Amino acid sequence: MQGGCLWIFKRTDVVIVKSGRRICGTGACLANAPLHQNKSYFEFKIQSTGVWGIGVATQKVNLNQVPLGQDSHSLVLRHDGSIHHNNEEKNRLPANSLPQEGDVVGMTYDHVELNLYLNGKNMHCPASGIRGTVFPVVYVDDSAIIDCQFSDFYHASPEGFEKILFEQQIF
């Protein structure tokens, strides 16, 4: 993935193409780059609608149990506009703001709160509750295709938020 991010995944039905940027098939995958900095920003582009979820999760998340957001290890926006954590709806996008094909969903995370942006516009529907080190997470089903942007964003990151910092190995 651009910037050094790869995906850790457990479902063989998940297909990862376009240099690790496009997720399709059926199942979930977890990025290998944790959100270490205080204020992270990343984006997901909905290439094809279907059943999907995007957000953050710990390494303990069960990637075989979709939809994500059913346990304490994931906090995700689902295709229906609901944001779930620990099998509880934490917030919801306005009904007229559900992501459609071609839309870009930006996410900020500051180790307390996840905030959503639709095509660069703040949706003002924060969600929180997840604890520990988190990673970007995606699940897809029913023909959904999601592209991930961890740098070179479609929209400017909100003030104070940065792309995910990837650890560099020095040889």
Summary of the structure (lengths in Angstrom):
residues: 171
radius of gyration: 14.3
end to end distance: 20.4
largest distance: 50.7
contacts: 577
relative contact order: 0.29
helix: 2%
strand: 44%
